[in-house]
Amino acid sequence: MKAWLLKDFGLENLQLDDVPTPVPSAGELLVKVGAVSLNYRDKAIVDGLYEPAMIPKPLIPVSDAAGTVVATGTGVSRFKVGDRVNSTLYSRWIDGAPGPNEPDYCFGAPLPGGLAEYMIIHEESAVRAPDSMSDVEASTLPIAALTAWFSLMEFGKLQPDQTVLLQGTGGVSIFAAQIAAALGARVIATSSRDENLAKIKLLGAHEGINYRQRPDWDKAVLELTDGKGVDLLLDVAGGNGLNQSVAATKAGGLIAQIGFLSGLQATLDVIPLLFRQTTIRGIAVGHRASFERMNVFLNQHGITPVIDQVYSFGEACQAYAHLARGPFGKVVIKVAE
Ligand SMILES: NC(=O)c1ccc[n+]([C@@H]2O[C@H](COP(=O)([O-])OP(=O)(O)OC[C@H]3O[C@@H](n4cnc5c(N)ncnc54)[C@H](OP(=O)(O)O)[C@@H]3O)[C@@H](O)[C@H]2O)c1
């Protein structure tokens, strides 16, 4: 089969090659890949910035994939040939609390990923792809959508009468705006660009704050919430901005710590955290059971993923370059025509 192989760090070392088509072992599915979508993680892996010591080389990269089961190993009972499935990032995290070593079994690094004509997924880690979505659409769900869903609904237990703040207009925040708005919650979005605030309002956000024009965006949030702050905040920026997130969240409120776009370290002012009794929870995408619940919700509410551009299988490097430029919506690579 044809597969893109990351032979060394750097986009120039991502190369299309011929490799043996994998054969499913007991409990595994052989899936003809329909489409994959890119996340910040995929780019960080190629750039050698994401846990470089745990990246095998060569690696078939990309964690988000959707396709059709074409063969099954012995003992498979959850799926049959012809079913459409999604990959899940944390391939062994089925439900409940995570195990201590979930990152060792991430699909797309260190395990081989989906940027190939065929991929192997264990039947326990596969999720049925929504019937209402094409493979191109479904390929956007495993990381960005599930992270948004898990943060809002499993951790945040967001209610329709509550307010949530979303940082930036990246893949996670766009899905979060769509999901929270469908639930009926009030959504405040931040962005560095007014045009992106206008776009995310069309998807359901009620108010927008330009965090370049308002570097004191936490105060802008308090102005919009009668000085109280939001019930739930999805923090994709990380770094010392976490102190502003604490300030923008109500007393007893919740912060889902998702990303690290502005820094891998944070110097946290402890006293405001204590006074406000804030809960900060690290988020690692989500488990399979949550993915399945999310798909029911997406279907019920007719939520369609926002896709910026679809590339062909041969254009994988252009797709990575597009991700680096900052799309509005997901960047997808259509593997099977
Ligand atoms: N923990 C997890 O499970 C998990 C899962 C998915 C993603 N992540 C992480 O979450 C982050 C976002 O992921 P993504 O896929 O949504 O990325 P993305 O699509 O690349 O989003 C990037 C957007 O984030 C916004 N941004 C950048 N710096 C910001 C800042 N200082 N304050 C507020 N917004 C800022 C920008 O929005 P504007 O252009 O509108 O300003 C930018 O367009 C990444 O760090 C990613 O690695 C973590």
The ligand as an SDF file (V2000), in Angstrom:
LIG
                    3D

 48 52  0  0  0  0  0  0  0  0999 V2000
   -5.2290   18.2590   25.8780 N   0  0  0  0  0  0  0  0  0  0  0  0
   -5.8590   17.7750   24.8240 C   0  0  0  0  0  0  0  0  0  0  0  0
   -6.5170   16.7480   24.8760 O   0  0  0  0  0  0  0  0  0  0  0  0
   -5.8060   18.5180   23.5550 C   0  0  0  0  0  0  0  0  0  0  0  0
   -6.6040   18.1590   22.4710 C   0  0  0  0  0  0  0  0  0  0  0  0
   -6.6010   18.9530   21.3450 C   0  0  0  0  0  0  0  0  0  0  0  0
   -5.7660   20.0540   21.3010 C   0  0  0  0  0  0  0  0  0  0  0  0
   -4.9550   20.3370   22.3440 N   0  0  0  0  0  0  0  0  0  0  0  0
   -4.1030   21.5140   22.3590 C   0  0  0  0  0  0  0  0  0  0  0  0
   -4.9720   22.6400   22.4210 O   0  0  0  0  0  0  0  0  0  0  0  0
   -4.4300   23.6980   21.6840 C   0  0  0  0  0  0  0  0  0  0  0  0
   -5.4270   24.1150   20.6250 C   0  0  0  0  0  0  0  0  0  0  0  0
   -5.6500   23.0430   19.7500 O   0  0  0  0  0  0  0  0  0  0  0  0
   -6.4140   23.2840   18.3760 P   0  0  0  0  0  0  0  0  0  0  0  0
   -6.4280   21.9970   17.6470 O   0  0  0  0  0  0  0  0  0  0  0  0
   -7.7020   23.9750   18.6240 O   0  0  0  0  0  0  0  0  0  0  0  0
   -5.3580   24.2510   17.7000 O   0  0  0  0  0  0  0  0  0  0  0  0
   -5.4750   25.1660   16.4480 P   0  0  0  0  0  0  0  0  0  0  0  0
   -6.6250   24.7600   15.6120 O   0  0  0  0  0  0  0  0  0  0  0  0
   -4.1200   25.2160   15.8530 O   0  0  0  0  0  0  0  0  0  0  0  0
   -5.8300   26.5650   17.1610 O   0  0  0  0  0  0  0  0  0  0  0  0
   -4.9790   27.6240   17.1600 C   0  0  0  0  0  0  0  0  0  0  0  0
   -5.7680   28.8610   17.5960 C   0  0  0  0  0  0  0  0  0  0  0  0
   -5.5940   29.0930   18.9780 O   0  0  0  0  0  0  0  0  0  0  0  0
   -5.7280   30.4530   19.2300 C   0  0  0  0  0  0  0  0  0  0  0  0
   -4.6670   30.9410   20.1150 N   0  0  0  0  0  0  0  0  0  0  0  0
   -3.3290   30.8870   19.9490 C   0  0  0  0  0  0  0  0  0  0  0  0
   -2.7100   31.4930   20.9700 N   0  0  0  0  0  0  0  0  0  0  0  0
   -3.6810   31.9590   21.7880 C   0  0  0  0  0  0  0  0  0  0  0  0
   -3.6900   32.6990   22.9860 C   0  0  0  0  0  0  0  0  0  0  0  0
   -2.5630   33.0960   23.5660 N   0  0  0  0  0  0  0  0  0  0  0  0
   -4.8740   32.9870   23.5520 N   0  0  0  0  0  0  0  0  0  0  0  0
   -6.0170   32.5830   22.9850 C   0  0  0  0  0  0  0  0  0  0  0  0
   -6.0870   31.8990   21.8280 N   0  0  0  0  0  0  0  0  0  0  0  0
   -4.9270   31.5910   21.2480 C   0  0  0  0  0  0  0  0  0  0  0  0
   -5.6460   31.1800   17.9040 C   0  0  0  0  0  0  0  0  0  0  0  0
   -6.9600   31.6710   17.6330 O   0  0  0  0  0  0  0  0  0  0  0  0
   -7.2020   33.0900   16.9260 P   0  0  0  0  0  0  0  0  0  0  0  0
   -6.5380   32.9630   15.5790 O   0  0  0  0  0  0  0  0  0  0  0  0
   -8.6590   33.1890   16.8560 O   0  0  0  0  0  0  0  0  0  0  0  0
   -6.5700   34.1020   17.7960 O   0  0  0  0  0  0  0  0  0  0  0  0
   -5.2450   30.0950   16.9250 C   0  0  0  0  0  0  0  0  0  0  0  0
   -5.8410   30.2580   15.6660 O   0  0  0  0  0  0  0  0  0  0  0  0
   -3.0780   23.1850   21.1770 C   0  0  0  0  0  0  0  0  0  0  0  0
   -2.0870   23.5230   22.1160 O   0  0  0  0  0  0  0  0  0  0  0  0
   -3.2580   21.6930   21.1360 C   0  0  0  0  0  0  0  0  0  0  0  0
   -2.0450   20.9870   21.2300 O   0  0  0  0  0  0  0  0  0  0  0  0
   -4.9500   19.5980   23.4590 C   0  0  0  0  0  0  0  0  0  0  0  0
  1  2  1  0
  2  3  2  0
  2  4  1  0
  4  5  1  0
  4 48  2  0
  5  6  2  0
  6  7  1  0
  7  8  2  0
  8  9  1  0
  8 48  1  0
  9 10  1  0
  9 46  1  0
 10 11  1  0
 11 12  1  0
 11 44  1  0
 12 13  1  0
 13 14  1  0
 14 15  2  0
 14 16  1  0
 14 17  1  0
 17 18  1  0
 18 19  2  0
 18 20  1  0
 18 21  1  0
 21 22  1  0
 22 23  1  0
 23 24  1  0
 23 42  1  0
 24 25  1  0
 25 26  1  0
 25 36  1  0
 26 27  1  0
 26 35  1  0
 27 28  2  0
 28 29  1  0
 29 30  1  0
 29 35  2  0
 30 31  1  0
 30 32  2  0
 32 33  1  0
 33 34  2  0
 34 35  1  0
 36 37  1  0
 36 42  1  0
 37 38  1  0
 38 39  2  0
 38 40  1  0
 38 41  1  0
 42 43  1  0
 44 45  1  0
 44 46  1  0
 46 47  1  0
M  CHG  2   8   1  16  -1
M  END
$$$$
